[in-house]
């Protein structure tokens, strides 16, 4: 029973920390345009290959 006096305040602090980080991420614009970032990876151009790197 004594461990609850330690675990309950620690869990409350952890939840508040997570909520604070999530609020910071929302405020800084991390979730503004998630569709464009997912498509950007798929539409990225391939890096140019030099003549000496080309396979024969």
N, CA and C atoms as a LAMMPS dump frame, in Angstrom:
ITEM: TIMESTEP
0
ITEM: NUMBER OF ATOMS
168
ITEM: BOX BOUNDS ff ff ff
-5.0000000000000000e+02 5.0000000000000000e+02
-5.0000000000000000e+02 5.0000000000000000e+02
-5.0000000000000000e+02 5.0000000000000000e+02
ITEM: ATOMS id mol type element x y z
1 1 1 N 0.828 -1.195 0
2 1 2 C 0 0 0
3 1 3 C 0.867 1.25 0
4 2 1 N 2.035 1.192 0.594
5 2 2 C 2.898 2.36 0.649
6 2 3 C 3.44 2.742 -0.725
7 3 1 N 3.555 1.768 -1.618
8 3 2 C 4.07 2.051 -2.954
9 3 3 C 3.113 2.943 -3.738
10 4 1 N 1.823 2.905 -3.407
11 4 2 C 0.857 3.758 -4.092
12 4 3 C 1.12 5.234 -3.832
13 5 1 N 1.662 5.544 -2.67
14 5 2 C 1.99 6.939 -2.355
15 5 3 C 3.122 7.453 -3.233
16 6 1 N 3.891 6.556 -3.81
17 6 2 C 4.948 6.932 -4.737
18 6 3 C 4.468 6.869 -6.187
19 7 1 N 3.751 5.807 -6.538
20 7 2 C 3.368 5.592 -7.931
21 7 3 C 2.289 6.549 -8.422
22 8 1 N 1.339 6.899 -7.601
23 8 2 C 0.263 7.797 -8.038
24 8 3 C 0.805 9.194 -8.362
25 9 1 N 1.602 9.826 -7.511
26 9 2 C 2.155 11.13 -7.896
27 9 3 C 3.086 11.06 -9.107
28 10 1 N 3.871 9.986 -9.224
29 10 2 C 4.734 9.846 -10.387
30 10 3 C 3.924 9.707 -11.671
31 11 1 N 2.834 8.974 -11.631
32 11 2 C 2.005 8.825 -12.824
33 11 3 C 1.313 10.134 -13.176
34 12 1 N 0.919 10.91 -12.186
35 12 2 C 0.311 12.217 -12.454
36 12 3 C 1.333 13.148 -13.096
37 13 1 N 2.546 13.141 -12.61
38 13 2 C 3.607 13.973 -13.192
39 13 3 C 3.896 13.531 -14.62
40 14 1 N 3.922 12.235 -14.867
41 14 2 C 4.165 11.716 -16.204
42 14 3 C 3.059 12.117 -17.171
43 15 1 N 1.822 12.037 -16.748
44 15 2 C 0.697 12.444 -17.602
45 15 3 C 0.771 13.935 -17.899
46 16 1 N 1.086 14.744 -16.916
47 16 2 C 1.202 16.184 -17.148
48 16 3 C 2.348 16.509 -18.098
49 17 1 N 3.442 15.78 -17.979
50 17 2 C 4.571 15.973 -18.885
51 17 3 C 4.197 15.61 -20.322
52 18 1 N 3.516 14.509 -20.502
53 18 2 C 3.083 14.094 -21.834
54 18 3 C 2.097 15.097 -22.42
55 19 1 N 1.176 15.575 -21.618
56 19 2 C 0.22 16.58 -22.098
57 19 3 C 0.926 17.873 -22.474
58 20 1 N 1.94 18.246 -21.716
59 20 2 C 2.702 19.45 -22.036
60 20 3 C 3.47 19.305 -23.338
61 21 1 N 4.08 18.146 -23.563
62 21 2 C 4.789 17.912 -24.817
63 21 3 C 3.837 17.892 -26.007
64 22 1 N 2.67 17.322 -25.83
65 22 2 C 1.689 17.297 -26.902
66 22 3 C 1.182 18.704 -27.206
67 23 1 N 0.948 19.509 -26.183
68 23 2 C 0.518 20.891 -26.398
69 23 3 C 1.603 21.692 -27.105
70 24 1 N 2.86 21.454 -26.739
71 24 2 C 3.961 22.135 -27.418
72 24 3 C 4.019 21.752 -28.898
73 25 1 N 3.814 20.465 -29.189
74 25 2 C 3.836 20.006 -30.576
75 25 3 C 2.69 20.617 -31.374
76 26 1 N 1.531 20.732 -30.77
77 26 2 C 0.409 21.37 -31.46
78 26 3 C 0.684 22.847 -31.721
79 27 1 N 1.233 23.509 -30.737
80 27 2 C 1.489 24.943 -30.847
81 27 3 C 2.594 25.252 -31.858
82 28 1 N 3.57 24.355 -31.995
83 28 2 C 4.687 24.606 -32.902
84 28 3 C 4.386 24.184 -34.333
85 29 1 N 3.216 23.619 -34.597
86 29 2 C 2.819 23.3 -35.957
87 29 3 C 3.252 21.942 -36.442
88 30 1 N 3.496 21.01 -35.56
89 30 2 C 3.94 19.682 -35.965
90 30 3 C 2.855 18.915 -36.717
91 31 1 N 1.595 19.22 -36.47
92 31 2 C 0.494 18.467 -37.058
93 31 3 C -0.309 19.303 -38.055
94 32 1 N 0.278 20.332 -38.639
95 32 2 C -0.465 21.209 -39.534
96 32 3 C -0.832 20.535 -40.849
97 33 1 N 0.116 19.925 -41.515
98 33 2 C -0.15 19.339 -42.827
99 33 3 C 0.53 17.985 -42.929
100 34 1 N -0.122 16.961 -42.406
101 34 2 C 0.512 15.647 -42.378
102 34 3 C 0.36 14.917 -43.71
103 35 1 N -0.64 15.249 -44.524
104 35 2 C -0.794 14.575 -45.807
105 35 3 C 0.335 14.931 -46.759
106 36 1 N 0.717 16.2 -46.816
107 36 2 C 1.765 16.633 -47.74
108 36 3 C 3.102 15.974 -47.411
109 37 1 N 3.411 15.832 -46.141
110 37 2 C 4.685 15.228 -45.756
111 37 3 C 4.729 13.752 -46.108
112 38 1 N 3.618 13.061 -46.016
113 38 2 C 3.59 11.654 -46.397
114 38 3 C 3.76 11.469 -47.894
115 39 1 N 3.197 12.37 -48.684
116 39 2 C 3.334 12.287 -50.135
117 39 3 C 4.704 12.763 -50.6
118 40 1 N 5.342 13.623 -49.861
119 40 2 C 6.645 14.162 -50.254
120 40 3 C 7.687 13.051 -50.353
121 41 1 N 7.599 12.077 -49.468
122 41 2 C 8.548 10.974 -49.494
123 41 3 C 8.354 10.132 -50.746
124 42 1 N 7.096 9.919 -51.136
125 42 2 C 6.823 9.083 -52.297
126 42 3 C 7.194 9.771 -53.604
127 43 1 N 7.087 11.1 -53.653
128 43 2 C 7.333 11.84 -54.88
129 43 3 C 8.761 12.358 -54.993
130 44 1 N 9.612 11.995 -54.074
131 44 2 C 10.983 12.493 -54.092
132 44 3 C 11.72 11.955 -55.311
133 45 1 N 12.517 12.806 -55.937
134 45 2 C 13.295 12.391 -57.098
135 45 3 C 14.434 11.485 -56.661
136 46 1 N 14.788 10.576 -57.549
137 46 2 C 15.93 9.717 -57.261
138 46 3 C 17.205 10.531 -57.411
139 47 1 N 18.21 10.212 -56.63
140 47 2 C 19.477 10.939 -56.771
141 47 3 C 20.121 10.632 -58.123
142 48 1 N 20.792 11.628 -58.653
143 48 2 C 21.456 11.45 -59.945
144 48 3 C 22.608 10.466 -59.82
145 49 1 N 22.8 9.674 -60.867
146 49 2 C 23.865 8.672 -60.885
147 49 3 C 24.955 9.164 -61.825
148 50 1 N 26.19 9.14 -61.341
149 50 2 C 27.322 9.513 -62.203
150 50 3 C 27.587 8.41 -63.22
151 51 1 N 28.319 8.76 -64.27
152 51 2 C 28.639 7.772 -65.292
153 51 3 C 29.465 6.613 -64.742
154 52 1 N 30.363 6.903 -63.819
155 52 2 C 31.207 5.836 -63.277
156 52 3 C 30.453 4.945 -62.286
157 53 1 N 29.276 5.383 -61.819
158 53 2 C 28.48 4.578 -60.897
159 53 3 C 27.426 3.756 -61.61
160 54 1 N 27.18 4.035 -62.876
161 54 2 C 26.135 3.313 -63.61
162 54 3 C 26.533 1.855 -63.812
163 55 1 N 25.564 0.964 -63.751
164 55 2 C 25.835 -0.455 -63.959
165 55 3 C 25.903 -0.729 -65.461
166 56 1 N 26.824 -1.578 -65.888
167 56 2 C 26.95 -1.849 -67.326
168 56 3 C 25.835 -2.694 -67.886
